[in-house]
Amino acid sequence: MTETTGDLQDAEAEFDGPGLWRQRDFMLLWSGQTVSEMGSAVTQVALPLLAVVALGASTFQVGLLTAATTAAFALIALPAGALVDRRSKRSIMIVCNVLRLLIIGSVPLAAALGTVTMAQLYVVAVAAGACTVFFDVSYQSYVPSLIRADLQMDANGKLGTTQAFAELGGPSLGGGLVAAFGAAGAMTADAISYAVSVLSMSAIRTREEPPPARREGRTLRSQIAEGLGFVVRHKILRRVVACTGTANLFSGMTSALAMVFLIRVLHMRPALTGLIMAGSAIGGIAGGVFAGRLAKKIGSARIIWVSMLVFSAPQVVAAAAERGWGVLLFPLGWGISGFAAMVYNVAQLSYRQSVTPPELMGRMNAAVRWVVWGTLPFGGILGGVLGTLIGVRPALWLALVGTWAAGWFVFFSPLRHMRDVPARSVTR
């Protein structure tokens, strides 16, 4: 169903008002998630440090631990989407955070008892990762039911800003907590953050519409296929997924090459690389703050391809960085990349939420995430191979240009002829 012109004008008038700042339930969700994201960023630092420092883990073991944290996205994302569409999304998020509180909290408890092992850390990484899959799919699917359609872009921008802020400040906070309380003790902060998130979400008053009754004879496999089929058949959505997946492939290359480029090509001191790499998170925060305003000025549909082909184009200057003052080109390009990526992600997520029927929201988000996240590890491998074969700088040029070129998928789509996406319009 598509809103009338009058409805859209009324929505735009409301958008100019206080908006989300007076949306009590959204503010509860946002504040709880902000605390939780910071806690998770602490664990990303503390967990591998605990493995290396306290347990003497080898490089292979640390790599395996890192892989364990993301394995669940490849393994259970699709069935998670089907299961999320059958249940209350808020209830799933609360249960997931209670479980993550217990899972993460088991590490400092075991460390205090002197019983922590690598086997436990592997189990913690896999179990917490599985909860994260269900939480994230529910989270992206829950927001449209919590706010007015005209505030959707602004809401996604604020949530994206939280993620970027956690990426920027989380490692520093984690390092400080590790220094003060040890790696295991620092993970207590993450466990507490999940408790805060549970309390915040429990206080939300808005009630979701109950999920549609299950039809007889429909299996989990058929429901998964329905979600995938919706994404593949949708003439715009499939191009958005192709764009995001391709961009993530080259982004994985960039991530694999960046540190090597800074240290071995530009001969940067390791202590400075973290500051330089922070440019992406700073750009991401700015992108989250301004995404809604840019979409209003440029168009909520048009901004999707503009952010990829126009905003992200200057990011390639990062590969031109040289020693001396020329090194500043890297954080400049990195910051532009973070800004463009955040604006694009906010815009494409808002588009996906607008065109997907509520009963398919979980499966759509799971299918998209399964595809676009699946390209990241291949990008890392490709970056390592090309960096070895043709050199780090040429490979970095290729990765940055490839990320930009992914935008042509959405440019050569019906989005090019649209200014705005009608709010909550379900089209195929």
SVG drawing of the C-alpha trace seen along z (x, -y; Angstrom):
<svg xmlns="http://www.w3.org/2000/svg" viewBox="-4 -22 63 52">
<polyline fill="none" stroke="black" stroke-width="0.4" points="0.0,0.0 1.3,-3.4 0.6,-6.7 -1.1,-9.5 0.6,-12.8 -1.3,-14.4 -0.1,-11.8 3.5,-12.3 3.2,-16.1 1.8,-15.6 4.7,-13.3 7.2,-15.8 5.7,-18.5 5.9,-16.2 9.5,-15.4 10.4,-19.1 9.3,-18.9 11.0,-17.4 10.9,-13.9 12.7,-11.1 13.8,-13.0 10.3,-12.8 9.7,-9.3 10.0,-7.7 10.2,-4.1 12.7,-4.7 14.9,-6.6 14.8,-3.6 15.8,-1.3 18.6,-3.6 20.0,-4.3 20.1,-0.7 21.7,0.3 24.3,-2.4 25.4,-1.0 25.4,2.5 27.4,1.6 30.1,0.0 30.2,3.1 30.5,5.4 33.4,3.2 35.2,3.8 34.8,7.6 36.3,7.4 39.5,6.1 39.4,8.2 38.6,11.6 41.6,12.1 43.8,10.4 42.7,12.9 43.5,15.7 47.0,14.4 48.1,13.1 46.4,15.4 46.2,18.6 49.2,18.2 47.1,18.8 49.0,19.2 48.3,17.1 46.2,19.9 44.1,20.2 43.5,16.5 42.5,16.6 40.1,19.5 38.6,17.5 38.0,14.5 36.4,16.7 34.2,18.3 32.6,14.9 31.3,14.5 30.7,18.1 27.0,18.0 26.1,15.4 27.0,17.9 25.5,20.9 22.2,19.7 21.3,16.3 18.7,17.7 16.8,19.9 17.1,17.1 15.1,14.8 12.3,17.3 12.1,17.9 12.1,14.2 9.1,13.7 7.2,16.2 7.7,14.4 7.7,11.1 10.9,9.4 11.2,7.4 10.9,10.7 13.6,12.3 15.9,9.3 15.4,9.4 16.0,13.2 19.2,12.8 20.6,10.1 19.8,12.2 21.7,15.1 24.6,12.9 24.8,11.5 25.2,15.1 27.5,16.2 29.9,13.2 29.6,13.1 30.8,16.7 34.3,15.6 35.2,13.3 33.6,15.8 35.7,18.7 38.8,16.4 38.2,15.6 37.9,19.3 41.0,20.1 39.2,22.4 39.0,20.4 40.2,22.4 40.5,21.9 37.7,24.4 35.4,22.1 36.4,19.1 35.5,20.9 32.1,21.9 31.5,18.3 32.4,16.9 30.1,19.2 27.2,18.9 27.4,15.2 27.7,14.9 24.5,17.0 22.6,14.7 24.0,11.7 22.5,13.1 19.0,13.4 19.3,10.1 20.5,8.2 17.9,9.7 15.1,8.8 16.6,5.4 16.5,4.3 13.0,5.7 11.7,4.2 12.5,0.5 9.7,-0.1 7.0,1.1 8.3,-1.3 8.3,-4.7 6.4,-6.7 7.4,-5.9 8.7,-9.5 11.2,-9.1 12.7,-5.9 15.7,-7.4 16.5,-9.5 16.2,-6.5 18.5,-4.4 21.0,-7.3 21.0,-7.5 21.4,-3.8 24.3,-3.8 25.9,-6.7 25.9,-4.5 27.7,-1.7 30.3,-4.1 30.8,-5.7 31.4,-2.3 33.9,-1.5 35.7,-4.7 35.6,-4.8 35.1,-1.1 38.8,0.0 40.1,-2.8 37.6,-2.1 38.4,1.6 42.1,0.9 41.6,-1.2 39.4,1.4 41.9,4.2 44.7,2.1 42.7,1.5 40.9,4.8 42.5,7.3 41.0,8.8 38.5,11.0 37.5,8.3 36.9,5.9 34.4,8.3 32.2,7.7 31.4,4.3 30.0,6.0 27.8,8.3 26.5,5.3 25.8,3.5 23.5,6.3 21.6,6.0 21.1,2.3 19.8,3.1 17.4,5.6 16.0,3.1 15.6,0.5 13.8,2.7 11.6,4.1 10.4,0.6 9.2,0.1 5.4,-0.3 4.7,-0.1 3.4,3.4 4.0,5.1 1.3,6.5 1.2,10.3 2.9,12.3 0.5,13.9 -0.7,17.3 1.3,20.1 -0.3,21.8 -0.5,25.6 2.1,27.5 4.7,24.6 8.1,25.9 11.1,23.8 12.8,24.5 9.8,23.1 9.8,20.0 13.5,19.4 13.0,19.9 10.1,17.3 12.4,14.7 15.3,15.4 12.8,15.4 11.4,12.0 14.9,10.4 15.9,12.1 12.7,11.2 12.5,7.6 13.8,5.5 15.5,2.9 16.3,4.9 18.4,7.4 20.5,4.6 20.9,3.1 22.1,6.5 24.5,6.8 25.9,3.3 26.4,4.0 27.8,7.4 30.3,6.2 31.3,3.2 31.8,5.5 34.0,7.7 36.3,4.8 36.0,3.4 37.3,6.7 40.3,6.3 40.8,2.8 40.7,3.9 43.2,6.6 45.6,4.2 45.3,1.0 47.5,1.9 50.2,3.4 50.1,0.3 50.5,-2.0 53.3,-0.1 55.3,1.4 54.8,-1.1 54.4,-4.4 56.6,-3.2 54.2,-4.5 54.8,-3.8 52.3,-1.2 51.2,-3.6 50.0,-6.1 48.2,-3.6 45.2,-3.4 44.7,-7.1 44.9,-7.2 42.5,-4.2 40.0,-6.1 39.2,-8.3 36.7,-5.8 34.7,-5.8 34.8,-9.6 33.4,-9.7 30.8,-7.1 29.6,-9.2 29.2,-12.2 27.4,-10.1 24.9,-8.8 24.3,-12.4 23.7,-13.9 22.1,-10.9 18.6,-11.9 19.1,-15.6 20.9,-14.6 18.1,-12.2 15.6,-15.0 17.5,-17.4 18.6,-14.9 15.8,-12.4 15.5,-9.2 15.8,-7.0 18.4,-9.1 20.7,-9.3 21.3,-5.5 23.3,-5.8 24.6,-9.3 26.3,-8.1 28.1,-5.4 29.1,-7.1 29.5,-10.8 30.2,-10.9 32.6,-7.9 34.6,-8.8 37.2,-10.9 38.0,-7.9 40.6,-6.7 43.0,-9.4 43.9,-7.1 46.0,-4.9 48.0,-8.0 49.3,-8.7 53.0,-9.1 55.5,-9.5 55.6,-13.0 52.6,-15.3 51.3,-13.1 50.3,-10.6 47.3,-12.8 45.7,-11.6 45.0,-8.3 42.8,-9.4 41.1,-11.9 40.2,-9.1 39.4,-6.7 37.1,-9.3 35.3,-9.9 34.9,-6.2 33.3,-5.9 31.0,-8.8 29.8,-7.5 29.4,-4.0 27.2,-5.1 25.0,-7.3 24.6,-4.5 23.8,-1.9 21.3,-4.1 19.6,-4.8 19.5,-1.3 18.3,0.1 15.5,-2.4 14.6,-1.5 14.5,2.2 12.3,1.6 9.9,-0.5 9.4,2.0 9.2,5.2 5.9,6.6 6.0,6.9 5.5,10.6 8.7,11.0 10.9,8.4 12.9,10.9 13.6,13.2 14.5,10.3 17.0,8.9 18.5,12.3 18.8,13.1 20.4,9.7 22.9,10.0 23.7,13.6 24.7,12.5 26.4,9.2 28.4,10.4 29.4,13.6 31.6,11.6 33.8,10.0 36.1,13.0 36.6,13.6 37.7,10.0 40.2,10.4 41.7,13.4 41.7,11.7 43.4,8.6 46.2,10.8 46.7,12.6 46.7,9.5 48.9,7.6 51.5,10.4 51.2,10.7 51.0,7.0 52.1,5.1 50.2,3.5 49.6,0.0 48.3,1.3 46.0,3.7 44.8,0.9 44.0,-1.2 42.0,1.7 40.1,2.2 39.1,-1.4 38.1,-1.8 36.2,1.5 34.2,0.2 33.3,-2.9 32.4,-1.0 29.9,1.2 27.6,-1.8 26.8,-1.3 24.6,1.6 22.1,-0.8 22.7,-3.6 21.5,-1.3 18.2,-0.5 14.8,-2.2 16.3,-4.2 17.9,-6.5 14.5,-7.7 13.1,-8.2 13.6,-11.0 12.0,-9.5 10.8,-6.2 7.1,-6.3 6.9,-5.6 6.1,-1.9 5.2,-1.2 5.3,2.5 6.3,3.1 7.7,5.9"/>
</svg>
